[in-house]
Amino acid sequence: MTPNSPALPDVWAGRSAVPDLPSRDERGQRGPAGDISSGDLDLALGTAAWTLNGTAVADVTAVRIVPGDVLALSQPVTVTAIGDSLQSTLAVAGTDTLTGDQALLDALDVAFVLDGPPSWATDNGDGTFEVAPSTAAYPAVDADVTLTFDETTPDQVATSSVVNLSSLTFTLEQHL
């Protein structure tokens, strides 16, 4: 070194200016590593059955309802809701988008219920069900949609009318 040169840092003199870092063992081992898995949200539908006032209906398009009638769809559904923090809702969509004669639409009350209901489904009180997360698919349960023709419908209101039910669909949706 020359007299006018600054002193070299300690690291150059064979000593470290940085404190010794602990070894890997002193800092702790790495946490267990491995695979993680994603969940699954699925809705499978079984064979549906229609009834009119409790009597089986072979062809729902041939039904002619009158005030007081209850047309019901019983649809077996298998819900898969696998995920540690999964939150999902089972519902029937399309009740607000039915098309057809307005008088008949106004006279119909559409309701959705799950038989039981099963312990994994909490009725939200609005025609939807909160689904608890699971580790496997739940056993099939009947989902029932009823269309009740208001028995107090007067005179010739909603006679010879048609309503298209094709917009009704079962939905299982995740929400955050």
C-alpha positions as CSV (number, residue, x, y, z in Angstrom):
1,M,0.0,0.0,0.0
2,T,1.2,3.5,-0.6
3,P,1.0,6.0,2.1
4,N,-1.7,8.1,0.3
5,S,-3.9,5.1,-0.5
6,P,-6.9,4.5,1.6
7,A,-6.9,1.4,3.7
8,L,-8.4,-1.7,2.1
9,P,-11.6,-2.8,3.7
10,D,-11.3,-5.6,6.2
11,V,-12.5,-8.2,3.7
12,W,-9.3,-7.7,1.7
13,A,-7.3,-8.1,4.8
14,G,-8.5,-11.7,5.2
15,R,-11.3,-10.8,7.6
16,S,-15.0,-10.4,6.7
17,A,-16.8,-7.2,7.5
18,V,-20.1,-9.1,7.2
19,P,-21.1,-11.1,10.3
20,D,-21.0,-14.8,9.8
21,L,-24.3,-16.1,8.4
22,P,-25.6,-19.2,10.1
23,S,-25.2,-22.4,8.2
24,R,-28.2,-24.1,6.6
25,D,-28.7,-26.3,9.6
26,E,-28.6,-23.4,12.0
27,R,-31.2,-21.5,10.0
28,G,-33.5,-24.5,10.0
29,Q,-34.4,-27.0,7.3
30,R,-36.5,-26.1,4.4
31,G,-40.2,-27.0,4.9
32,P,-41.5,-30.1,3.4
33,A,-42.0,-29.6,-0.3
34,G,-44.1,-31.7,-2.7
35,D,-47.1,-31.7,-4.9
36,I,-50.2,-29.7,-4.3
37,S,-53.6,-30.4,-5.9
38,S,-56.4,-28.2,-7.2
39,G,-60.0,-28.8,-6.3
40,D,-63.0,-29.7,-8.4
41,L,-66.4,-28.1,-8.9
42,D,-68.8,-30.1,-10.9
43,L,-72.5,-30.7,-11.3
44,A,-73.7,-33.9,-12.9
45,L,-77.4,-34.5,-13.8
46,G,-79.2,-37.8,-13.7
47,T,-82.4,-38.7,-15.5
48,A,-85.2,-36.1,-14.9
49,A,-88.8,-36.9,-14.2
50,W,-91.8,-34.6,-14.6
51,T,-95.1,-34.8,-12.7
52,L,-98.3,-32.9,-12.8
53,N,-100.1,-32.8,-9.5
54,G,-98.1,-35.9,-8.4
55,T,-98.8,-38.0,-11.5
56,A,-95.9,-38.9,-13.9
57,V,-95.7,-37.0,-17.2
58,A,-94.2,-38.7,-20.2
59,D,-94.0,-35.6,-22.4
60,V,-94.0,-32.3,-20.6
61,T,-94.6,-30.4,-23.8
62,A,-98.0,-32.1,-24.0
63,V,-99.1,-30.8,-20.6
64,R,-102.0,-28.3,-20.4
65,I,-101.9,-26.7,-17.0
66,V,-104.9,-25.0,-15.3
67,P,-105.1,-22.8,-12.2
68,G,-104.1,-24.8,-9.1
69,D,-101.8,-27.2,-11.0
70,V,-98.3,-28.0,-9.8
71,L,-95.9,-29.1,-12.5
72,A,-92.8,-30.4,-11.0
73,L,-89.4,-31.5,-12.2
74,S,-87.4,-33.9,-10.1
75,Q,-83.7,-33.9,-11.2
76,P,-81.1,-36.1,-9.6
77,V,-77.9,-34.0,-9.1
78,T,-74.5,-35.1,-8.0
79,V,-72.4,-32.2,-6.6
80,T,-68.7,-32.2,-6.4
81,A,-67.2,-29.4,-4.4
82,I,-63.7,-30.3,-3.6
83,G,-61.4,-27.6,-2.2
84,D,-60.3,-26.6,1.2
85,S,-61.8,-23.1,1.1
86,L,-64.2,-23.6,-1.8
87,Q,-67.4,-21.6,-1.6
88,S,-70.2,-22.4,-4.1
89,T,-73.9,-22.0,-4.6
90,L,-76.3,-24.4,-6.2
91,A,-79.3,-22.7,-7.9
92,V,-81.8,-22.8,-10.8
93,A,-81.0,-20.1,-13.3
94,G,-83.4,-18.7,-15.9
95,T,-86.5,-18.3,-13.7
96,D,-86.4,-14.5,-14.6
97,T,-85.8,-15.1,-18.3
98,L,-88.7,-17.5,-19.0
99,T,-90.5,-16.4,-22.2
100,G,-94.1,-16.7,-23.4
101,D,-97.4,-15.2,-22.6
102,Q,-97.0,-12.6,-19.9
103,A,-100.4,-13.4,-18.3
104,L,-99.3,-17.1,-17.7
105,L,-95.8,-16.0,-16.6
106,D,-97.4,-13.7,-14.0
107,A,-99.6,-16.6,-12.8
108,L,-96.7,-19.1,-12.3
109,D,-94.6,-19.3,-9.2
110,V,-91.3,-21.1,-9.7
111,A,-89.6,-22.7,-6.7
112,F,-86.4,-24.7,-6.2
113,V,-85.7,-27.1,-3.3
114,L,-83.3,-29.9,-2.6
115,D,-84.9,-33.1,-1.1
116,G,-83.9,-33.2,2.6
117,P,-82.1,-30.8,2.2
118,P,-78.8,-32.8,2.6
119,S,-76.4,-31.8,5.4
120,W,-73.9,-30.4,2.9
121,A,-76.4,-27.8,1.5
122,T,-77.6,-24.8,3.5
123,D,-80.8,-23.2,2.3
124,N,-80.1,-19.5,1.7
125,G,-83.9,-18.7,1.8
126,D,-83.9,-17.3,-1.7
127,G,-84.1,-20.4,-3.8
128,T,-80.3,-21.1,-3.7
129,F,-78.2,-23.4,-1.6
130,E,-74.7,-22.8,-0.2
131,V,-72.6,-26.0,-0.7
132,A,-70.1,-27.1,1.8
133,P,-66.6,-28.1,0.5
134,S,-65.9,-31.8,0.6
135,T,-63.1,-34.3,-0.2
136,A,-65.3,-36.3,-2.7
137,A,-68.5,-36.0,-4.7
138,Y,-71.6,-36.0,-2.6
139,P,-74.2,-38.7,-3.2
140,A,-76.9,-37.8,-5.7
141,V,-79.9,-35.9,-4.3
142,D,-83.1,-34.9,-6.0
143,A,-83.3,-31.2,-7.0
144,D,-87.0,-30.2,-7.4
145,V,-88.3,-27.3,-9.5
146,T,-92.0,-26.6,-9.2
147,L,-94.1,-24.4,-11.3
148,T,-97.4,-23.6,-9.5
149,F,-100.2,-22.1,-11.5
150,D,-101.9,-19.6,-9.1
151,E,-105.3,-21.1,-8.2
152,T,-106.8,-17.6,-7.8
153,T,-106.2,-16.7,-11.5
154,P,-109.6,-15.3,-12.6
155,D,-111.8,-16.0,-15.6
156,Q,-110.1,-16.4,-18.9
157,V,-106.7,-15.0,-17.8
158,A,-103.7,-17.0,-19.1
159,T,-105.9,-19.4,-21.1
160,S,-104.5,-21.0,-24.3
161,S,-101.1,-19.6,-23.3
162,V,-97.6,-20.9,-23.7
163,V,-94.4,-20.5,-21.6
164,N,-91.1,-21.8,-22.8
165,L,-89.1,-23.5,-19.9
166,S,-85.9,-24.1,-21.9
167,S,-84.1,-21.2,-20.0
168,L,-84.3,-23.2,-16.7
169,T,-80.9,-24.6,-15.9
170,F,-79.2,-25.9,-12.8
171,T,-76.1,-24.0,-11.9
172,L,-73.2,-24.6,-9.4
173,E,-71.0,-21.5,-9.2
174,Q,-68.0,-20.7,-7.2
175,H,-67.9,-17.4,-5.4
176,L,-65.2,-15.6,-3.5
